[in-house]
Amino acid sequence: MSLFQKKSIDILLKEAGESGDNTLKRTLGGWGLIALGIGAIIGAGLFVRTAAAIAQNAGPSVTIGFLVAALGCTFAGLCYAELSSSIPISGSAYTYTYATMGELLAWIIGWDLVLEYAVGAATVGIAWSEYLNNLLVEVFHLSPIPYQWCHSPFQTSVDGVNGIINLPALGIVVLLSLLLIKGIKESATVNNFIVILKVAIVILIIALGWNFINPANHTPYIPEATKYTDHHGTTYNFGGIMGILGAAGTVFFAFIGFDAVSTAAQETKNPKKNMPFGILGSLIICTLLYVLFSHVLSGLAPVEFFRDPSKGGEASVVAAIKEAMPGYGWLSKSITVAILAGFSSVILVMLLGQSRVFYSMSKDGLLPKSFSEVHPKYKTPYKGNLVILVLVALFAAFVPGDVVGHMTSIGTLFAFMLVCAAVIILRKKEPNMQRQFKTPFVPLIPILGIISCGAMIFGLGWENWARLIGWLALGFIIYFGYSRKHSKLNKKSQ
């Protein structure tokens, strides 16, 4: 049994054309995919990680961090567009790696995608919990949920109260998992409504907030390179080139939605045309909104504001608008409602991506058969959704948001590097394969994607490298203990 045995392109294309009771239903079009991408992209990354990058890494030069992250995403997005149109099957980077680099690396990337989507959904669930408290206090004028019931056991308030469990984060993960089990069409309809709402609010913040930018908050635009230690004792590179790279790695979390689009390839009508349209379209729209939004936000308040846990924190966007834009209290209230809805759509798409990766890995025998069993009525991988519900809920309920946010970023960057490599390999090994969309300037674009993503991983620091290595070590235990023995491809070769 070879660890690097590849799944042939012919088998993948045959699976893409399968129909029957245990296959996924094709219901999504091009604009539906763009809405799916925007639904995943605009959320915690914009409203939470932007403020974190301003405070911890780059100050006003967070906009440059967004552009660096977007550049890496563009290189990777072009590669995703080629692969998803050529191999229109669920599984995203896992499937592409299986076809180009073999089973062991496919397992690594599949396990890595668990980190990206499951932990990503948990991160947004934690942010959702914070904004729920803001909604209760600022909009409905009610008492907030007690600190201990909406924070991880590893967190302590400024008053010395220890967290126990994040119940709101747990609740939203359960609710949206059940919606996904109901069906992709129903989930997409809910997502489309939310996307319209939150994009309108982002545009409103940019348009109204532009007049309140204080030029002093943008001076100097790139702060001098120093070290910053937050109130938890964590030290960051602030300012200079390393600060911008650190900001890019932090806000990179904001871009992970576009690759989740590729996991829906097997539920897309005419995927060879619509997948590139959905991936690149959602990436372009969101990059423009991100750069404008971060420029406005960093101009509304100084860096010290975003470092103050009593003013900044997870709900810092609302706090900055209240302090810097007098007379716009109604905007901060409407933002809170829109953000809660927006976070919900992000969690929804992350859970969708995770379940479809599990579905593909299960079909290949690398995970138990139950993960690929489709509901007889709803045509969704419901058992996989239930397992993911438990996994994500545990992360959301018991792990701090900053930790899982950085874990998601480094996992995603690693996946992107392998996708870029897959394009180069597939061009060499399958030069005659039909490609509806072709990545330009191969191998230059994929190589630039690998370099830019590698630079952002470097900017995230050794603590996050250690977490990734630990996560992959656990994955190797599962692979050699279960997956290798049950692999359908290895069984055929025996």
Legacy VTK file of the C-alpha trace (Angstrom):
# vtk DataFile Version 3.0
C-alpha trace
ASCII
DATASET POLYDATA
POINTS 494 float
0.000 0.000 0.000
1.567 3.270 -1.127
1.124 6.345 1.047
1.231 8.466 -2.101
-1.206 6.518 -4.274
-3.335 8.970 -6.276
-7.001 8.938 -7.111
-7.327 9.095 -10.887
-8.999 12.035 -12.616
-11.280 9.587 -14.470
-12.651 8.244 -11.173
-13.224 11.777 -9.842
-15.058 12.897 -12.973
-17.182 9.735 -12.882
-18.141 10.495 -9.264
-19.006 14.074 -10.254
-21.565 12.749 -12.746
-23.157 10.196 -10.421
-26.843 10.339 -9.522
-28.998 8.340 -7.148
-30.325 8.180 -3.621
-26.939 8.648 -1.945
-25.757 11.662 -3.966
-26.024 15.393 -3.340
-28.595 17.517 -5.169
-27.485 20.234 -7.662
-29.410 23.441 -6.885
-26.890 26.358 -6.834
-26.177 28.837 -9.671
-23.378 31.379 -10.193
-24.913 34.257 -8.230
-25.937 31.824 -5.517
-22.259 30.832 -5.203
-21.172 34.486 -4.983
-23.748 34.993 -2.215
-22.424 31.855 -0.515
-18.877 33.228 -0.710
-19.839 36.671 0.599
-21.905 34.987 3.290
-18.781 33.227 4.553
-16.286 36.031 3.972
-17.954 39.083 5.522
-18.357 38.371 9.213
-15.993 37.871 12.117
-12.965 38.657 9.980
-14.251 42.119 9.135
-15.968 43.081 12.364
-13.648 41.384 14.870
-10.268 40.488 13.366
-9.839 43.951 11.782
-9.875 45.590 15.216
-7.514 42.894 16.559
-5.036 43.532 13.730
-5.159 47.307 14.354
-4.434 46.806 18.068
-1.924 43.971 17.924
-0.080 44.282 14.639
-0.322 47.225 12.294
-2.383 50.209 13.433
-3.709 52.093 10.352
-1.492 50.043 8.021
-3.978 47.218 8.551
-5.255 48.223 5.090
-1.891 47.125 3.642
-2.254 43.893 5.618
-5.621 43.340 3.940
-4.066 43.929 0.512
-1.254 41.435 1.259
-3.830 38.888 2.415
-5.986 39.600 -0.642
-2.970 39.143 -2.926
-2.282 35.713 -1.451
-5.976 34.893 -1.759
-6.062 36.051 -5.388
-3.210 33.722 -6.320
-4.894 30.862 -4.447
-8.336 31.854 -5.796
-7.143 31.583 -9.397
-5.834 28.096 -8.605
-9.085 27.111 -6.872
-11.035 28.378 -9.900
-9.085 26.130 -12.278
-9.306 23.038 -10.085
-12.992 23.430 -9.146
-13.986 23.853 -12.808
-11.826 20.909 -13.882
-12.778 18.556 -11.026
-16.347 19.657 -10.062
-16.754 17.472 -6.979
-17.172 18.203 -3.268
-14.092 18.057 -1.074
-12.264 21.204 -2.190
-8.490 21.119 -1.566
-8.715 17.572 -0.188
-10.003 16.218 -3.513
-7.487 18.182 -5.584
-4.588 16.968 -3.429
-5.756 13.329 -3.651
-5.601 13.571 -7.451
-2.172 15.216 -7.610
-0.066 14.394 -4.550
-1.476 11.153 -3.184
-3.419 9.841 -0.215
-1.161 10.851 2.682
-1.049 14.511 1.650
-4.783 14.358 0.855
-5.406 13.175 4.409
-3.199 15.957 5.776
-5.115 18.605 3.843
-8.480 17.033 4.704
-7.560 17.049 8.381
-6.298 20.587 7.917
-9.681 21.601 6.451
-11.313 20.305 9.628
-9.185 22.891 11.402
-10.163 25.589 8.896
-13.921 25.084 8.767
-14.809 23.611 12.138
-12.594 25.932 14.145
-13.578 28.827 11.865
-17.246 28.242 12.631
-16.408 28.099 16.348
-14.514 31.409 16.140
-17.481 33.160 14.581
-19.812 31.522 17.092
-17.761 33.091 19.887
-17.963 36.509 18.208
-21.730 35.989 17.748
-22.016 35.497 21.499
-20.237 38.800 22.210
-22.493 40.741 19.867
-25.587 39.098 21.342
-24.681 40.724 24.667
-24.247 44.035 22.888
-27.705 43.618 21.323
-29.307 42.856 24.688
-27.747 45.902 26.371
-27.688 48.551 23.623
-30.802 47.745 21.589
-33.193 46.078 24.021
-31.793 47.716 27.210
-31.705 44.404 29.062
-29.085 42.966 31.387
-26.215 41.166 29.640
-25.693 37.421 29.917
-23.422 36.842 32.962
-19.734 36.678 31.998
-19.310 33.099 33.183
-22.066 31.828 30.845
-20.776 33.473 27.659
-16.999 32.936 27.956
-14.502 30.074 27.879
-13.127 28.599 31.150
-9.734 29.959 30.019
-10.940 33.568 30.106
-11.181 35.963 33.044
-12.952 39.327 33.075
-11.292 42.588 34.176
-13.286 42.146 37.413
-11.793 38.707 38.022
-14.835 36.596 36.999
-13.863 33.243 35.433
-15.713 31.921 32.408
-17.482 28.544 32.566
-19.119 27.903 29.164
-20.135 30.004 26.147
-23.812 29.058 25.931
-24.885 31.506 23.154
-22.076 30.246 20.874
-23.162 26.694 21.586
-26.798 27.520 20.779
-26.203 29.187 17.395
-24.001 26.306 16.215
-26.756 23.804 17.067
-29.473 25.857 15.352
-27.565 26.346 12.081
-26.423 22.713 11.969
-30.068 21.673 12.046
-30.850 24.118 9.191
-28.068 22.550 7.089
-29.526 19.104 7.677
-32.854 20.427 6.317
-31.246 21.206 2.940
-28.783 23.246 0.852
-31.567 25.150 -0.948
-33.165 26.299 2.298
-29.757 27.193 3.718
-28.866 29.207 0.597
-32.156 31.140 0.762
-31.488 32.183 4.369
-27.897 33.064 3.435
-28.971 35.272 0.474
-31.234 37.377 2.695
-28.474 37.840 5.280
-25.896 38.776 2.627
-28.060 41.619 1.295
-28.538 42.944 4.829
-24.903 42.895 5.941
-23.409 44.234 2.691
-25.833 47.173 2.907
-24.663 47.867 6.477
-20.957 47.681 5.543
-21.502 50.175 2.712
-23.409 52.427 5.121
-20.517 52.383 7.639
-18.006 53.259 4.914
-20.135 56.065 3.451
-21.097 57.716 6.758
-17.881 57.004 8.660
-15.621 58.508 5.987
-16.550 62.032 7.135
-15.495 61.227 10.722
-11.974 59.975 9.952
-9.416 61.779 12.132
-6.167 62.187 10.122
-4.186 62.037 13.396
-5.243 58.393 13.787
-3.578 57.635 10.433
-0.260 59.260 11.372
2.151 57.564 10.921
0.339 55.226 8.535
2.982 52.526 9.056
4.004 52.649 12.749
7.599 52.147 13.801
8.487 48.502 14.472
8.076 47.663 18.183
6.730 44.886 20.415
3.244 45.012 21.952
2.102 42.885 24.919
-1.640 42.664 25.526
-3.457 42.343 28.878
-3.292 38.526 28.592
0.530 38.684 28.413
0.784 37.737 24.727
3.487 39.632 22.766
3.087 40.685 19.112
5.277 42.307 16.456
3.724 45.759 16.021
4.473 48.120 13.130
6.984 47.831 10.316
7.086 44.955 7.832
6.607 42.234 10.465
3.583 44.070 11.844
1.993 44.221 8.392
2.703 40.515 7.795
1.246 39.729 11.227
-1.853 41.799 10.357
-2.145 39.972 7.030
-2.035 36.623 8.830
-4.617 37.836 11.353
-7.091 39.309 8.865
-6.524 36.405 6.479
-9.220 34.719 8.551
-11.563 37.227 6.910
-10.999 35.720 3.457
-11.494 32.021 4.080
-15.061 32.028 2.769
-14.189 31.972 -0.928
-12.595 28.530 -0.739
-15.699 27.197 1.029
-17.504 27.875 -2.261
-15.474 25.081 -3.870
-16.842 22.530 -1.384
-20.304 23.019 -2.942
-19.139 21.967 -6.439
-21.225 18.793 -6.370
-24.350 20.811 -5.511
-23.823 23.389 -8.294
-25.533 23.558 -11.666
-22.982 23.828 -14.507
-20.024 23.874 -12.069
-17.382 24.256 -14.798
-18.724 27.727 -15.548
-20.230 28.769 -12.207
-17.439 27.733 -9.812
-14.809 30.218 -11.121
-17.503 32.914 -11.266
-18.506 32.311 -7.649
-14.981 32.014 -6.226
-13.385 35.004 -7.953
-16.521 37.179 -7.852
-16.962 36.893 -4.085
-13.226 37.497 -3.534
-13.167 40.713 -5.612
-16.281 42.200 -3.994
-15.128 41.476 -0.460
-11.559 42.739 -0.957
-12.870 46.134 -2.044
-15.222 46.354 0.948
-12.497 45.195 3.385
-9.897 47.777 2.399
-12.404 50.657 2.544
-13.889 49.451 5.844
-10.503 49.008 7.576
-9.387 52.462 6.410
-12.496 54.022 7.964
-12.351 52.002 11.192
-8.671 52.766 11.866
-9.415 56.450 11.276
-12.316 56.624 13.749
-10.247 55.833 16.858
-6.551 55.608 17.873
-4.727 52.310 18.327
-5.000 52.629 22.142
-8.809 52.503 21.849
-8.709 49.066 20.224
-6.234 47.860 22.864
-8.545 48.788 25.740
-10.619 45.669 26.626
-13.320 47.846 28.189
-13.829 49.757 24.930
-12.591 47.485 22.211
-12.675 43.726 22.317
-15.039 41.757 20.141
-17.646 44.540 19.928
-15.105 47.251 19.077
-16.736 48.319 15.800
-19.918 49.330 17.600
-17.900 51.002 20.386
-15.804 52.997 17.880
-18.882 54.270 16.049
-20.541 55.308 19.308
-17.472 57.254 20.420
-16.337 58.789 17.112
-19.672 59.407 15.371
-21.976 61.395 17.689
-25.573 61.408 16.581
-25.301 58.014 14.892
-26.419 55.836 17.787
-29.045 54.325 15.490
-26.247 53.125 13.193
-24.440 51.278 15.974
-27.718 49.576 16.931
-28.528 48.527 13.379
-24.966 47.298 12.959
-25.329 45.029 15.975
-28.408 43.389 14.439
-26.741 43.082 11.021
-23.538 41.682 12.510
-25.414 38.982 14.393
-27.182 37.997 11.179
-23.901 38.173 9.252
-22.078 35.984 11.710
-24.880 33.466 11.360
-24.306 33.188 7.595
-20.561 32.715 8.122
-21.152 29.872 10.576
-23.644 28.356 8.129
-21.171 28.267 5.213
-18.292 27.026 7.391
-20.441 24.155 8.655
-21.487 23.439 5.065
-17.854 23.291 3.917
-16.854 21.018 6.783
-19.640 18.513 6.201
-18.856 18.300 2.454
-15.168 17.632 3.121
-16.141 14.881 5.576
-18.560 13.542 2.928
-15.735 13.215 0.371
-13.278 11.681 2.844
-15.904 9.169 3.935
-16.677 8.220 0.311
-12.967 7.396 -0.042
-12.976 5.256 3.110
-10.711 7.571 5.114
-13.534 8.294 7.562
-16.384 6.029 8.703
-19.169 5.357 6.166
-21.749 7.241 8.229
-20.204 10.596 7.230
-21.254 10.048 3.595
-24.750 8.722 4.266
-27.299 11.076 2.702
-30.667 11.771 4.317
-33.382 9.953 2.286
-35.624 13.045 2.207
-33.357 16.101 2.486
-30.408 14.728 0.426
-27.825 16.111 2.883
-25.005 14.270 4.734
-26.928 14.537 7.999
-24.869 12.179 10.159
-21.714 14.102 9.298
-23.511 17.330 10.199
-24.412 15.925 13.612
-20.815 14.897 14.380
-19.552 18.311 13.238
-22.204 19.934 15.428
-20.639 18.282 18.487
-17.058 19.105 17.430
-17.730 22.786 16.642
-19.961 23.242 19.680
-17.192 22.037 22.001
-14.712 24.498 20.474
-17.214 27.369 20.615
-18.231 26.644 24.190
-14.816 26.092 25.772
-11.970 27.700 23.727
-11.118 31.455 23.604
-11.780 33.282 20.316
-8.233 34.599 19.719
-6.739 31.110 19.924
-9.169 29.461 17.496
-9.035 32.449 15.134
-5.297 32.126 14.586
-5.580 28.324 14.330
-8.073 28.790 11.494
-5.799 31.241 9.642
-2.737 28.999 9.710
-4.758 25.942 8.692
-6.263 27.795 5.739
-2.927 29.186 4.565
-1.437 25.693 4.571
-4.384 24.423 2.496
-3.954 27.251 -0.008
-0.266 26.404 -0.487
-1.129 22.809 -1.410
-3.877 23.934 -3.816
-1.367 26.169 -5.613
1.056 23.242 -5.842
-1.738 20.991 -7.159
-2.265 23.246 -10.199
1.421 22.982 -11.176
1.435 19.189 -10.763
-1.830 18.665 -12.653
-0.653 20.850 -15.554
2.395 18.572 -15.868
0.643 15.222 -15.405
-2.697 15.938 -17.142
-1.887 18.527 -19.848
-4.840 17.483 -22.029
-7.508 17.561 -19.311
-10.448 19.816 -20.169
-10.195 23.071 -18.187
-13.123 25.495 -18.335
-10.979 28.087 -16.524
-7.193 28.285 -16.679
-4.980 29.961 -14.083
-2.833 32.483 -16.010
0.979 32.490 -15.979
1.487 28.991 -14.571
3.761 28.224 -12.728
4.382 31.883 -11.728
0.944 32.553 -10.162
0.878 29.311 -8.094
4.479 29.903 -6.934
3.611 33.465 -5.869
0.603 32.022 -4.029
2.815 29.580 -2.147
5.319 32.329 -1.248
2.695 34.866 -0.095
0.808 32.313 1.999
4.095 31.077 3.471
5.010 34.658 4.427
1.693 35.070 6.263
2.242 31.790 8.126
5.656 33.136 9.168
3.981 36.323 10.443
1.628 34.371 12.718
4.464 33.304 15.054
5.780 30.082 16.547
2.852 29.495 18.946
0.528 28.971 15.988
3.080 26.824 14.153
3.199 24.611 17.250
-0.600 24.341 17.336
-0.659 23.322 13.655
2.033 20.685 14.217
0.123 19.333 17.227
-3.103 19.192 15.211
-1.388 17.373 12.334
0.225 14.910 14.782
-3.249 13.982 16.038
-4.324 13.572 12.396
-1.459 11.156 11.718
-2.572 8.989 14.644
-6.075 8.741 13.153
-4.759 8.131 9.626
-2.385 5.290 10.530
-4.785 3.885 13.123
-7.919 3.857 10.945
-7.884 5.603 7.562
-5.035 3.767 5.866
-6.577 0.390 6.662
-10.017 1.387 5.351
-8.947 3.374 2.273
-10.926 2.212 -0.780
-8.041 3.145 -3.073
-5.561 1.029 -1.101
-7.995 -1.899 -0.989
-8.251 -1.838 -4.802
-4.459 -1.938 -5.121
-4.059 -5.003 -2.914
LINES 1 495
494 0 1 2 3 4 5 6 7 8 9 10 11 12 13 14 15 16 17 18 19 20 21 22 23 24 25 26 27 28 29 30 31 32 33 34 35 36 37 38 39 40 41 42 43 44 45 46 47 48 49 50 51 52 53 54 55 56 57 58 59 60 61 62 63 64 65 66 67 68 69 70 71 72 73 74 75 76 77 78 79 80 81 82 83 84 85 86 87 88 89 90 91 92 93 94 95 96 97 98 99 100 101 102 103 104 105 106 107 108 109 110 111 112 113 114 115 116 117 118 119 120 121 122 123 124 125 126 127 128 129 130 131 132 133 134 135 136 137 138 139 140 141 142 143 144 145 146 147 148 149 150 151 152 153 154 155 156 157 158 159 160 161 162 163 164 165 166 167 168 169 170 171 172 173 174 175 176 177 178 179 180 181 182 183 184 185 186 187 188 189 190 191 192 193 194 195 196 197 198 199 200 201 202 203 204 205 206 207 208 209 210 211 212 213 214 215 216 217 218 219 220 221 222 223 224 225 226 227 228 229 230 231 232 233 234 235 236 237 238 239 240 241 242 243 244 245 246 247 248 249 250 251 252 253 254 255 256 257 258 259 260 261 262 263 264 265 266 267 268 269 270 271 272 273 274 275 276 277 278 279 280 281 282 283 284 285 286 287 288 289 290 291 292 293 294 295 296 297 298 299 300 301 302 303 304 305 306 307 308 309 310 311 312 313 314 315 316 317 318 319 320 321 322 323 324 325 326 327 328 329 330 331 332 333 334 335 336 337 338 339 340 341 342 343 344 345 346 347 348 349 350 351 352 353 354 355 356 357 358 359 360 361 362 363 364 365 366 367 368 369 370 371 372 373 374 375 376 377 378 379 380 381 382 383 384 385 386 387 388 389 390 391 392 393 394 395 396 397 398 399 400 401 402 403 404 405 406 407 408 409 410 411 412 413 414 415 416 417 418 419 420 421 422 423 424 425 426 427 428 429 430 431 432 433 434 435 436 437 438 439 440 441 442 443 444 445 446 447 448 449 450 451 452 453 454 455 456 457 458 459 460 461 462 463 464 465 466 467 468 469 470 471 472 473 474 475 476 477 478 479 480 481 482 483 484 485 486 487 488 489 490 491 492 493
